[in-house]
């Protein structure tokens, strides 16, 4: 997911989050979908990622 670098820095200190080696490491993060993270937390991150990437009119 694409998020602001300041948010990514905080998430990388928590279990279930990793640097996205396949993308720009400053703006992208990988999350593990193994029930480490709650569904609601993942859904919130998806919304934030969408808002961060959507083109503004």
N, C-alpha and C positions, 0 to 999 in steps of 0.2 A: 504494500500500500504506500501511496505517496503522502507524506506528512511533512510539516515544517521541521527542519533540522533540530530545533530546540525540543520539540516533542519526542523525536526519535531518540535523542540522547537520554532522556528519562526512561523511555521504554526499554532500551537495551540493558538496563540494570535489572530488569524483571525477567522472570522465567517465561519462556514461550515466545520471546522476541529475538530476532537475529538480524544482522545486517543483510541487506539484499545484494548479494555479490553479483547477481546477474543484471543489476541496474545501477544507476547513479547512487552511490552509497550515502550521499549526504541527504537525499530527499526520499529515499525508498527504504522500506523495512519489510522483512518477512515474518509472518506469524505462523506458528505451528498449530494445525487443526487436530489436536489429539486430546481435547477436553481439558487442556491445561488452563485455557482462558474460557471465561463464561461467554455463552452465545451473545448476550447483550453487549458485552465489551467489544466483541468482534464486530457486531452490527454498528455500534457507535463509531468505531474506527473506519468502517466502510463509508459511513456518511461523511466523516471528516475528510477522508481521502477523496471522495467524489467532489466535495466542496473545494478542496485544494486544487483539483485538476480541471474542473469545469471551466470552459472559457466564458468570461464575462462579456455581456453584450454592451 
